[in-house]
């Protein structure tokens, strides 16, 4: 019984540490995305050459993902 409890605890520690390290790594490295500055724009894009940006009538801006999300933008369905 002790062996089973130790093994279960060990597995828990391994899975928890892998999850938390992966999340921290993701938070430290933030990507840039592109968005149209138009008044009706609601999406951010991974690439400046995305076909979703073809109809942008204003300037295309390069911003951090968090900035785009704080502006209420969602990820492009074509690229993500």
N, C-alpha and C positions, 0 to 999 in steps of 0.2 A: 504494500500500500504506500509506503514512504517513497518508493522508487517511482511509482506512477505520479504522485504529487510533485516530486522534484522534476520529473520529466515534463509535466504539464506546465509548471512554473517556468522552466527553461524555455519551452516553446513560446510562452507568452512574452517573455523578455525579448527573445529574438524578433518576434513579429512586431512588437511595440517599438523597438529600437530602429528597425528598418523603416517603419512608417514615419517616425518622427524625424529621422535623418533625411529621408527623401523630401519631406515637406519643407524642412528648413533650407535645404539646398535649393528647392524651387523658389522659395521666397527671396533668397539672396540674389538670384540671377533673374532679372526681369527683362523681358523682351520689348523691343520697340515695335509699334504698329503704325499703320497709316490710316488717316481718316480725312474725309471731306469736311471742310468747314462750312458747308452750306447749311441753311436754316432747317432743312428737312432731313438732314443726314442722321441716321440712327445706328450705323454700323462701323466697326473698325476692321481693317484688313491686314493680313500678314505681309503681303507684298504690295509694293507701289504699283506693280503692273497687273494687279487683279482686275478682271473685267468688270467687277462691281464698281470700280472707280471711274470707268469710262464716261459716265454721265455726270460727273462732278463738274459743276459750273463755276466753282470757286477754287481757292487754293487747297492743295493737299498737304496736310501737316504730319510730321513724324513725331509721335509722342510715346510715352511709356504706356503699357497695358493698363496700369492702375489709373492713369490720368484719363484714358479713354473710358474706362468703366465708371469713373467718378462723374463723367459727363453724361452718363446714362446710355452709353453705346453698348451694343452687343457684338459678338463675334460674327464675322462674315460666314454665311452658310456655304459659300462656294469653297472657301479655303479651310475652314475649320470643321 
